[in-house]
Structure formats: C-alpha cells, structure tokens
Amino acid sequence: MKTAIRGQILSFQGNPFTEPLEDCLYYEEDGLLIMENGHILEVGSAVKMLATLAPDIPIDVYQDALICPGFIDCHVHYPQTEIIGAYGAQLIDWLNKYTFVAEQKFSDKIHASQAAEIFLKETLRAGTTTASVFCTVDPTSVDAFFEKSEKLNMRNIAGKVLMDRNAPDGLLDTPQTGYDQTKDLIAKWHGKGRSLYSVTPRFAPTSSPEQMEMTGAVWQEHPGTYLQSHISENIGEIAWVADLYPDRSSYVDVYSHYNQLGPRAIYGHGVHFKEDDFRVFSETGTALAHCPTSNLFLGSGLFSIETAMTGPNKVRTGLATDLGGGTNFSQLVSMNEAYKIAQLAGYALSAHHAFYLATRGAAAALYLEDKIGTIAKGYEADITVLDLKATPIIDYRLEYAQSLEEILFVLMIMGDDRATRATYVSGKRVYFNDRDTGKEHFAEL
Ligand SMILES: [Zn+2]
C-alpha cells in the first residue's frame, strides 16, 4: 500500500565537504514523499505530484517541521544504556569500574531484552533509524538485540564483543569460542530481514594475538559482513597497546597486521590519529566514527573532523553517540558537540556539513549510501521529522532565522530528542510525538 508524507524536505545527495553545496543539497519547501513496500517511490514538489496522485493515498502532513533522512549512529553500545552519565573516570578506569560490571548482566536474556527495548525506544525518540551496535561477549545479548530490532524492521548492524583477556572472567571468551560464536551469529542474523552482522573485537588490548588472528579470519571468511572496534581514543590506551604489541609500528598497524582494515570496517574515535594513520584508513577504505559527546565526557581528546573530511587523506567518517561513554541519544546533540570540538581547532563546521555527517555521510561510512541516509527514489524509507517548534525557546529563536542554514544550525545547537516529531522505519511510522495531545506513540516491540 502506498503512503505519503508532506512538508519541508531536506536531504543530501552528495558530499558537501568535497563537492559544491548546491550540487549536494536537495531541498523542497513543500515536498511530497511517496512510500511503498518500505522504499521511497517518488519525491518532489507536493503541488505537482498531488495533481496526479490517487486521492485515497493516506498523507501525513507536517507543518512547522523538517523532513529529513533518519539519523544514523555509527558507533554505540546498547548494554551501556544503564551507565550513561557515570562519574569521574577516563577510558580504562571507566571500563573497569562501570562498563565491565554492567555488561556481565547480559547473559540473562530477560535483562538483555529489556535493555534492548529501552535502547531502541530511545533511539527512535531521537530520530535515529540505523545504528552500528556493540553487544556484549555473550551471544544472548546479540539475539536479544536483533529480535527487538527485527520487530521494528530496522536496518541495524550489531555483533558479539570478542574479548579474551584484560577483563573479568565472566566477560571472556577464547579465540576458538569467539570464532565459533561469531560464525553462528553471522549465519543466524546477517542479512535476515534488514539486520547486518558486525564482527566486534572490543579493542586490541582485550584480545590476545591469537584472538586477533582468528577475528581477522572470521571477518575475511564472510564477505559483506562488518567489523567494528575502537582505536586511538585515549593517551593511556595508546601507550598500553604499544606495550602489548611491541612488534607493531602503531595502533593502526596492529589492526592492519591482523587483517581488520578495509571496506565495512569502522572504528570508533581516531582522536589521536597522525597523518599516516589517516593515510592507511583512507587507502584501505576503512571508516571512522566521530563520537563527540563521548570524547568530551571521558576527557579523551579532540578529533579533527576537518582533517578526516578535507585533508589529503580523506576518510569515510560518520557521527556517533558512543553511549554510554557518550551522553545523549540525539544526533543533534552529537552535531552540537562536534561543532564545539571543531571550533577549538579553529574550524567552523556548518550545519549542512553536520547534518550530512549524521545522514548520508554516516551511511557512506557504513557503505550503505545506496540504501539509506538520503531521501530519493529507490532508497529505503527511513525518515525523521524534526519539529521547528520543539521547545518554546527554539520556536522563539527561529522567528529570527533568516535562512535554511540558520534554521538547521539553531536546531543542531539547541535541539535534542524533543525535536523529533515522528520517526519512520521502512515506511512505517514507529514513533510519533503528537503535539495536539502531548502524547508519544511507539510501535510495539
Ligand atoms: Zn565505543
């Protein structure tokens, strides 16, 4: 059955960091978007399209709103939902004190399912329709996540964490069990509906060289699957990796040596990357997830989005929340903090560029730019509707906005999950914040 959405539509069809903005930006002041079977059938001027549209097609009309592609979160940990905002530690202490404690509960299926449900609801409320998700070492945590994600028909990427050292016993696998469980989970979930599997070594310090070897192998044996991990987040972490892998010339070289770089490999952070690290990522087609709220919250450092997107060695980079090191589900908040991080380095990240990084740019980082992240004919119908009157102060402030760019910038600096009016997944409205009644509606999951 065909359905439609009408309102202001904004999307990117190219990369504004490397191409002229007017070639990249798609904007329709009074647009119509027709959907069928989870895909976008047509998009264009409402007035023109309504002239020929069958009168019985239901249309959701949004006034004072901006219809854009569903946000994409390139790096996030659903089991850490319960420890968001945990005080006082930097990366390694934070892992030991909070993360590894929380993650041990996820062998309990009921606990894992409840956490997955809360996580996905918050994701939809934030207008995010795809995420690349770390589960825990226990395969139960992966089943719990994908079962819930599948109910919503979301295009999510997720995987079981691989970890055989430097963590509590309850969170360790072995090179062999990690390999076997990963293989089983790929068979079970990769390509089932819209689900995609990611081989997920937590990071080099928590895997032995044997496990790193087998992790690279299992990924290479399954073309089309993803690999996600962490890199160069924190100064102490980098020194630890140098101690643990004395034969390798750099942190990047560790992952390179174990065949974990390439298309569909995405690494969180890269905060302390040198030009040579960007070069290897660029040449191998490996992607980075920029996690601004996490990098600030954990005191990790300031990532250079300017170098990644405009330097001599460009790397596919998307925005990410990295919850629970990150502090907010909303990618608007990630944009806000990314702007401030760039400002500290003397680079002004425009609203257009920031929106690109959370939509089409994030899709490109995940090699999904032909499927999601753009509103255009043939794309999967994952859509977010942002409210231009989300809060009294945003409403007031936007009375004084003089351009689309200014509206976008105000939204990303002042907005959060309150700005989500509706979220569509695969053509179906799965979240709706009804301004008339003040009530929120979620699809069942
Ligand atoms: Zn992370």
Boltz pocket constraint, residues with backbone or C-beta under 6 A from the ligand:
constraints:
  - pocket:
      binder: B
      contacts: [[A, 75], [A, 76], [A, 77], [A, 230], [A, 268], [A, 322], [A, 323], [A, 325]]
      max_distance: 6.0
